[in-house]
Amino acid sequence: MSALNERSSESTGGTVYEQVQASPEFADLRSRLRRFVFPMSAAFLIWYLVYVLLASYAPSFMAIKVLGNINVGLIIGLLQFVTTFAITTIYVRYANKHLDPAAERIRERIEGAA
Amino acid sequence: MNVIAQAPAGGVGNPALNIGIFAAFVVVTLIVVFRASRNNRTAADYYAAGRAFTGPQNGVAIAGDYLSAASFLGIAGAIAVNGYDGFLYSIGFLVAWLVALLLVAELLRNTGKFTMGDVLAFRMRQRPVRAAAATSTLVVSFFYLLAQMAGAGALVALLLQIPNENVLGQGIVIAIVGILMIVYVLVGGMKGTTWVQIIKAALLLAGTAVITVWVLAIFGFNLSALLGQSVSANPSLTTAAGAEKLLGENLLAPGLQYGATATAKIDFLSLGLALVLGTAGLPHILMRFYTVPTAKEARRSVVWAIWLIGIFYLFSLVLGYGASALVPGGAQRISTAPGGTNSAAPLLAFELGGEILLGLISAIAFATILAVVAGLTITASASFAHDVYANVIKKGETAPDSEVKVARITAVVIGAVAIAAGILARNQNIAFLVALAFAVAASANLPTILYSLFWKRFNTTGALWSIYGGLLSCVLLIVFSPAVSGRPTSMIKDADFAIFPLANPGLVSIPLSFLLGVIGTYVGARHHVEIAKYSEMEVRSLTGAGSEKAVTH
């Protein structure tokens, strides 16, 4: 890696990584990643927190029976599983479509330059 | 057989059979480990299994590493005795994986080499940050290891009918488990250890799936009927302290374990925070991401792990309520059996499938302890050899061979310490150590990992303040908490220096560590090398350019 840095810094005054980091294509990849993972992380953390707070401070709400012995608490708990599985699937699709191709293009360019 | 089952000593099943099935597991895994050891020459082979596992294989291994005895026996037991609150506990363990999936796994795989310290120190001054990362890795691994080994004592009492008074007998079993673990790690390295995790995870999931279907079949695949039977079979419970606790309908709603007082509620909030943020900071989990060839495979491993772990916790729900509904004596018998609430799943297995199924579940429980301690040992020894020995002491100038040699010696030392600590800590109430390991991981490790990966301005001072601040605040708050002193359930019952009201420090220590990272960053100077290295780290982490490649043999 250091050989790669030295060679490119001789020619342009910045390492390959600095050049790539400054490129619009990389900025686009970074913002696509952050635009997805930050809001999604906030969403699932808040949803989990709401669940824990409901369980702690509204147990009688959670105990309301919906179907036989299955109550609101069990349904919300199982919904946590559903959302976890769903977010996982949505992220994989997003990454395959919007992150991987761009990452691969940039990687090939850097490793080709070496 | 029934006489034994109802004897006051409380052991069930046939110890010889339990040992026999476990011995078969050991023989099979040893063969696999010896076969895997043929290509174990370089550091990348020993620490990262040559980065040659596929995503699905690694995902199964992650599930094997993560589903410790505390998950397997503990959650089923907590649901059997405390109903809904046990289920609540399991959800934090699952949701936590989204942090690993979205924010950590792929970027870490692209940036690092063998350890968490590789990522944390990437753009920082190497020696201080590596020393800090290694310290926190060793502390988390030690707490986790101690909890696993102490749990082995309770399991021995339950499954091999060696009573707690028989120190020699229990000690020998714990020592055998420890020695086997050392053999796996020394001979098999990361590759052998990974195969042990895979085999164990497959057995665990298959075993719990059989019991789950069996229980549901008894109730005509009607979950509501199962819950109803659990409610009607367990009107109340007399605790060890002699207090009468009303169960019944309360089993279905939150509050039995965590809802008693205002402090207990805040304590649970604190625990929930540590669980959800701790997983992605557990060093033995992070290290697993290096065993695959690319970031995309790291992503696939987490996806597999999430599905397997999620399905396992759904099984646990049925196991827990099934145990309180079907085991004669219900929650009362489970909570007073040898091994305490950990006995729920084994007792249920005995009720359904007699000695054979109990023997299988017992063997899986031992395999679980064995596999988890092996994973912890290889992580701790890698961190010591790679971060402390090679980079702090030798300043990065060692032959890779000598580094692996140090790692192997460290593994033996850690194994010996684990055996000794496991024997000393038998029957101690140290279940809080697992929660503490998660709290330290969430406080000392996760903030620094996230800042390193996403925050340009972050620097060495910020990293050190965040790691040491999170670590020290966690440990101090635990020492002065009711988990250690002042309560009948505390580790030290006769003294009371519990000035901090919560048993779980996360609510204080996690925000504190995030804050210290920011303050430290603005206090500390920014070195030129850190700026240049940030470009490399950011580009590498997002694109995988220059990342460590798989070893081809």
Interface residues (C-beta under 8 A of the other chain):
Chain A: M1 L4 N5 T15 Y17 E18 V20 Q21 F26 L29 R30 L33 R34 F36 V37 M40 S41 F44 L45 Y48 L49 Y51 V52 L53 A55 S56 Y57 P59 S60 M62 A63 L67 G68 N69 I70 N71 G73 L74 G77 Q80 F81 T84 F85 I87 T88 Y91 V92 A95 D100 A103 E104 I106 R107 I110 E111
Chain B: Y84 D85 F87 L88 I91 G92 L94 V95 W97 L98 V99 L101 L102 L103 N222 L223 S224 A225 L227 G228 V231 E249 L252 A253 P254 G255 Y258 G259 K265 F268 L269 G272 V276 K296 R299 V302 V303 I306 W307 G310 Y313 L314 F454 A532 S535 E536 E538 V539 R540 L542 T543 G544 A545 G546
